[in-house]
Amino acid sequence: MAVLDILRYPDARLHKVASPVATVDDRIRRLVQDMADTMYAAPGIGLAATQVDVHERVIVIDTSETKDDLLVLINPEIVASGGEKKTYEEGCLSVPGIYDDVERAGRITVRALDVRGETFELEAEGLLAVCIQHEMDHLQGKVFVQYLSRLKQSRIKSKMAKLDRQAA
């Protein structure tokens, strides 16, 4: 399929709230495939449609070592969260080279549609739970650096601007 361009923080389009997918059709399935190709090429373990400037509620994730266990979440919603809060070092394909600790729910249950448009529920913990919450934040227009202090956010914006100038 195609490798899409990934928006880079602090691009304002990353802060746009995604709309629900009305129908899981061939267009959405093509988007899912393109997003998967993009995520694997980057390489990353998760990608939200917002990051490729498509503002619909679609996420792809693969936390497997072998990169052959694609999870697709269309119109995902967290229906339960619990367990002890966990802190993980997170990174993001939209904020390359930046990693920092973020605290999230240790266990979640998510309900979503699959590529056939069928509803399913998934219980997740550990890295998968973190990844789902991280990608769902993107659908709400939130980037993980927004959990960090204003000073760290300012430094990250400066670093991203410098990288953009060097790439130009």
Helices and strands as residue ranges (DSSP letters): G 12-15, H 26-41, E 46-48, G 49-52, E 58-61, E 71-82, E 86-92, E 95-104, E 107-113, E 119-125, H 126-139, G 144-147, H 150-167
